[in-house]
Amino acid sequence: MHSCKPKWQRLVSSGVAALSISGLALAAPPQFGQPVSGQELAAWDISIGPSGEGLPPGSGSAVDGEAVYQAKCQSCHGEEGVGKPADPLVGGVGSIGSEATLKTVGSFWPYATTLFDYTRRAMPYDQPQSLSANELYAVSAYILWLNGIIDREQKLDAATLPQVQMPNRDGFISAWPPG
Amino acid sequence: MTTKLVRSRLAREIEQATPAAPQRRTFLKHSVALAGAVTGAGVLTRASAAALEVPASMTTPGRPFSSYGQPAATEAAVQRGILQPYGELAPGAGVSMTPLQDLEGVITPSGLHFERHHNGVPEIDPAMHELLIHGLVARPLRFSMAALARYPRASRICFIECAGNSFFNAFPEPQQMSAGMIHGLVSCSEWTGVPLKLLLEEAGIDPAGKWILAEGADAAGMSRSVPLEKALDDAILALFQNGERLRPEQGYPLRLVLPGWEGNMNVKWLRRIKVTAEPTQTKDETSKYTDLLPDGKARQFTYEMGVKSLITQPSLGTQLDGAGFYEISGLAWSGAGSISRVEVSTDGGANWVEAELQGPVMDKALTRFRLPWDWDGQATQLMSRAYDSEGNQQPLRADWKPQYHGSNIYHYNAIQTWQLSAAGEISNAFV
């Protein structure tokens, strides 16, 4: 770009302004990105969409999840997810919109995949990304079971977690695209 | 306002220092009569030149240079107000709020820009930080910070406002807090960096790609889905804020800036962009940052911040010093475009007067308005009402509330009413 300047100035001074501008614009767009291999991507890509894309191998049920919850979650989210000092995870199903609206995983969250994704990336608060895939499936199952959404023995894995029908799945209206 | 306060403070000092000085009221009348022609200091000199002495600062050398300047020690009280809803349990979750009542103009000093963190401010070594772009693209790419620094840059002045800003005013009863503690989750900076469009085009977007997921490198892995239209429109990967590298609490070394859209989507410490066919339905676009309606349905993906304004001077915490001249001043903004008009009422909404807008009025940026006002000393209510270039008008609180479920606090953009007592005290009121 710098080396173009004298030429640009010469062209402008000789009155060929239009040509000079198109000459500048011809500079190729920069390409400084480095290619990434699929293997490299796998470690970085921790997000899970509502279809379950990105869920890791592994499984767990509420039976397995109770111990995980008690060890890793209960000190903040209370016994059986009732909350306090941190947000409640359980209860309030059917309350949304009433005077006693209580937003919890069970009453408000539209996708079970979000529970897995958020727990993996952000919890426990002092040790995010520390839970194994089996622990994550199990503790997710435990919270869903406490909310009466799945059976205690039901195993959750990459195939079954996205199939869980959350009570408030139809409780959202998309404002995008507008109009 | 500031001028008036300075004058009255000086007047008090003069009264104390010189018994023969004119009474305060007389002095103020005199100074207002001269306002516009001379400065407050000029008035003072005329009124009581005999009282002044050469200040010590003129008779001793000042301190030498500093490699990075700091505010005056006597301004130490101008600080962000911090709220940590989980206390010691999660000290890095919460907000700090811009002290709007203490600031002037439209640019927020970088050290006073509001903060919203979900698990603290990460320490990131820019030499180790990379941005990954992948998903529905022809070429997944990684970018070092050194590589990002080589791209052509875009720069714009725009506000960032948390979608939960002004949540205290969504409560059933008015909270008695400063303008900054109520509305200080909005700030305005010049953001400079790489247009996101350039990098997405380099990676080559698959026709099936309609959204991006933007993810931060913080301990909450804060992530939001953004429609591709916005990413290709005016999204900037900011490297600089107000001319210097981003502050750590504003996303150093890389932040996604989406002008006019809710603050939560302006992902800080940006590490990854994944092009997807559908929104990812992250925690912060489902369980949070969705707007509950009266029927219990939640409106999702309400990105644009509504047209809004408030009077910052005078505001709660200002003690008015009797009837007379005051400048009313405040801020207006809209995520839909630029501010076209701000009206001020000094009689509780019965009459509205158009305020002067401080130019240049910029798209999706804070806009300062001013109105000279002669207070008659009676109790009244001060309000401001903003309009934007897209025909939107700021609503009354009484009209905003019924649009949502009573518990909703997001996207509060209603008119702020300051109740002024005859004693010159200001409180927060709901209208």
Boltz contact constraints between the chains, C-beta under 6 A:
constraints:
  - contact:
      token1: [A, 30]
      token2: [B, 151]
      max_distance: 6.0
  - contact:
      token1: [A, 31]
      token2: [B, 202]
      max_distance: 6.0
  - contact:
      token1: [A, 32]
      token2: [B, 147]
      max_distance: 6.0
  - contact:
      token1: [A, 32]
      token2: [B, 150]
      max_distance: 6.0
  - contact:
      token1: [A, 33]
      token2: [B, 141]
      max_distance: 6.0
  - contact:
      token1: [A, 33]
      token2: [B, 143]
      max_distance: 6.0
  - contact:
      token1: [A, 33]
      token2: [B, 202]
      max_distance: 6.0
  - contact:
      token1: [A, 34]
      token2: [B, 142]
      max_distance: 6.0
  - contact:
      token1: [A, 36]
      token2: [B, 140]
      max_distance: 6.0
  - contact:
      token1: [A, 36]
      token2: [B, 142]
      max_distance: 6.0
  - contact:
      token1: [A, 41]
      token2: [B, 134]
      max_distance: 6.0
  - contact:
      token1: [A, 44]
      token2: [B, 132]
      max_distance: 6.0
  - contact:
      token1: [A, 47]
      token2: [B, 213]
      max_distance: 6.0
  - contact:
      token1: [A, 47]
      token2: [B, 280]
      max_distance: 6.0
  - contact:
      token1: [A, 49]
      token2: [B, 280]
      max_distance: 6.0
  - contact:
      token1: [A, 50]
      token2: [B, 281]
      max_distance: 6.0
  - contact:
      token1: [A, 85]
      token2: [B, 89]
      max_distance: 6.0
  - contact:
      token1: [A, 96]
      token2: [B, 296]
      max_distance: 6.0
  - contact:
      token1: [A, 97]
      token2: [B, 295]
      max_distance: 6.0
  - contact:
      token1: [A, 97]
      token2: [B, 296]
      max_distance: 6.0
  - contact:
      token1: [A, 101]
      token2: [B, 407]
      max_distance: 6.0
  - contact:
      token1: [A, 108]
      token2: [B, 287]
      max_distance: 6.0
  - contact:
      token1: [A, 109]
      token2: [B, 286]
      max_distance: 6.0
  - contact:
      token1: [A, 109]
      token2: [B, 287]
      max_distance: 6.0
  - contact:
      token1: [A, 110]
      token2: [B, 286]
      max_distance: 6.0
  - contact:
      token1: [A, 111]
      token2: [B, 281]
      max_distance: 6.0
  - contact:
      token1: [A, 114]
      token2: [B, 281]
      max_distance: 6.0
  - contact:
      token1: [A, 114]
      token2: [B, 283]
      max_distance: 6.0
  - contact:
      token1: [A, 114]
      token2: [B, 286]
      max_distance: 6.0
  - contact:
      token1: [A, 118]
      token2: [B, 283]
      max_distance: 6.0
  - contact:
      token1: [A, 121]
      token2: [B, 221]
      max_distance: 6.0
  - contact:
      token1: [A, 122]
      token2: [B, 220]
      max_distance: 6.0
  - contact:
      token1: [A, 122]
      token2: [B, 221]
      max_distance: 6.0
  - contact:
      token1: [A, 125]
      token2: [B, 90]
      max_distance: 6.0
  - contact:
      token1: [A, 128]
      token2: [B, 219]
      max_distance: 6.0
  - contact:
      token1: [A, 171]
      token2: [B, 297]
      max_distance: 6.0
  - contact:
      token1: [A, 171]
      token2: [B, 298]
      max_distance: 6.0
  - contact:
      token1: [A, 172]
      token2: [B, 298]
      max_distance: 6.0
  - contact:
      token1: [A, 172]
      token2: [B, 300]
      max_distance: 6.0
  - contact:
      token1: [A, 173]
      token2: [B, 297]
      max_distance: 6.0
  - contact:
      token1: [A, 173]
      token2: [B, 299]
      max_distance: 6.0
  - contact:
      token1: [A, 174]
      token2: [B, 300]
      max_distance: 6.0
  - contact:
      token1: [A, 174]
      token2: [B, 301]
      max_distance: 6.0
  - contact:
      token1: [A, 175]
      token2: [B, 299]
      max_distance: 6.0
  - contact:
      token1: [A, 175]
      token2: [B, 301]
      max_distance: 6.0
  - contact:
      token1: [A, 175]
      token2: [B, 302]
      max_distance: 6.0
  - contact:
      token1: [A, 176]
      token2: [B, 227]
      max_distance: 6.0
  - contact:
      token1: [A, 176]
      token2: [B, 301]
      max_distance: 6.0
